[in-house]
Amino acid sequence: MTANALAGLADALSNGDIRVVDLTHTLDPDFPVIVLPAEFGQCARFRVEEISRYDDRGPGWYWRNFSCGEHTGTHFDAPIHWISGKDYPNAAVDSIPTSAFVRSVCVINCSKECAEDEDFLLTPEFIQQWEQQHGVIPAGNWVLMRSDWSKRSGAEYLNMRDDGAHSPGPSGDAVKFLIEERDVIGFGTETVGTDAGQAHLLSPPYPAHYLFHGANRYGLQCLANLDQLPPTGAVLVCPPLKIKNGSGSPLRVLAMIDGSGS
Amino acid sequence: MTEAMAQPAKRNPQKRAVLPTLPPFSRSRQALTFSSRAAEGRLCLQVCGSCETVVYPAREICPKCWCSALIWTDIADGGRLIAETVLRTSINTYFRERMPWRVGTVEMDAGPTALMHLHGDVEHGAQVKIIARTDKSGQGVLFALPKMETPNMADDRQLRALTCDPKFRRALVTDGRSAIGQATVRALSAAGATQIFVGVAEQWRPFEGAAELAAMPKVEILPLDVTDTDSVNELVGEIGGRTDILINTTEHVRPGASMERNNVLIAREEMETNYFGLMRLIQAFGPALRARGADGDNSACAWVNLLSVYALSNWPTFGTTSASQAAAFSLSQCLRGEFAGSGVKVINILTGPTEDAWHQPLPAPKVTAEGIAKAIVRSLQQGIETMALGAVAEDVLARWREDPTVLERELTQVAAGASR
């Protein structure tokens, strides 16, 4: 049965019945990272230095060193990223059970609401309305919040103003609902963090970070191409780098979707 | 009267760029002492410690009393032109390319009579103002200016060979995000720069003054992040051949000494910007500037570094920043070596605490962005290679010259004791 399922999967991947969508932004030195108040430590930008390029430094080969933070670019948040999740065992990127990295995914489309309100907060009511159309979110799924924020670029992306960033995210109640009522394994967004830009003013502050990681759940952010995913039925593939005791990691996020119609 | 300089004609792209040639150079320690003072814009001659004779040219012993205690001293800058001539031939290639060249004998108020370069507006028998500056070979030379300002005085061809006047030149200011960068752009514009390229890092983050900067005439805003090698290389590909003056105002400043840091991250950011940032700029723009050091009346002429005076001696209140500034200062010396013979001057502006958020709790005096911008333009217009700006920097530089080991104790022990 399993062997048949795997063979079927491989066939479907090669014949196009299953299509693989890339949900990742390119690691680019000029891609925005989260900006904290200047007196705090800051996330490193993505940087590259050439070792050689078919030249006197190495005549036949091109290779480079890169550097970045664990939370640079499209990245995974492990529970130990937040103080509320610091005491869980197996809660760093190198120890999280690998089954979490390949799971079904539900995509809640908030793009219209986010276009109208850049501080839009996803609520339990909004999720339940979505469920009336697409069914109840199954336990153990990833849930992604589609805002179309990934289509923004430059200053529009962080949308920083004098009072901080303005971008959508989940309300504290929505996070509690997804954990307690739906038992999701993780939550992902297109914005620079899983929380809204003004989430420091919510209660608790940064509810997605505080509550999801406090419940040993995972996060994904800076996702792209969520508009190519169906509301349900896709499979998310999101293994972070195996960094010892890592709080997170840049990664390639893929989704397998039904391609038989295309 | 000096004829106002016209905008230099565009270069004929079919012609080879003119390679720099140099005026003669002296290497004795005494001659270099004169040059090092001239590089600061100071007119210093030796004064005999015994008989007080003012000595010129520089010597090892007093020509009058044979005493060996000759003390370099700032002297009065007045004088009178008693003889003049126009050179129409020379065995030196540099001067051959620049004939005719006016020189004259000046009776200095301080005593000696010296041969020096003449400004075109200086008339025979007139009172002059003597300045000492470094020429294209880095050697200190004497130059006689009219005693009173004359029209278009800075446009004089022979004077312009000693200065790095931004008039009719194109400058790159590396950090348009900062108040200092923005003030520098305004000052360059007022000084007649043809075009001002302004680097702005991380345009995805808003910054104060962005709209005003973008609205300024002659200003072109370009992406530049000195911590990103690709960004620096992309910019030089675009404007490297058109940059006559590079002004590096980018800096990363944080208060704190080693033990106030729990890791090396802030120190690394300081090094990434203040040291490696400078190195990236040098690797990209250095060859482009060096190759154009004799490229006509608006040749490449200067590289300006904005440095903390605590590059000279560590101030633990900004201890790790001081260390990165020391690295940058050392690299600026390396750059002087690499630019030697190119006709491009390395100008270091040394400042004390500046008026900004990171120095906010410190008492006055602090240096303002406008003050720094003015100093940058003044150093360019006057061709001065080292300038301490503000009371703090002047004081630290003076004490460093007097005795660096005593200054170290003052900064690390007396200052630390006061804060305990």
Interface residues (C-beta under 8 A of the other chain):
Chain A: P29 D30 P32 V35 A38 G41 Q42 R45 R47 V48 E49 E50 S153 G154 A155 Y157 L158 M160 R161
Chain B: E202 Q203 W204 R205 P206 P223 D225 T227 D228 T229 D230 S231 L265 I266 E269 A357
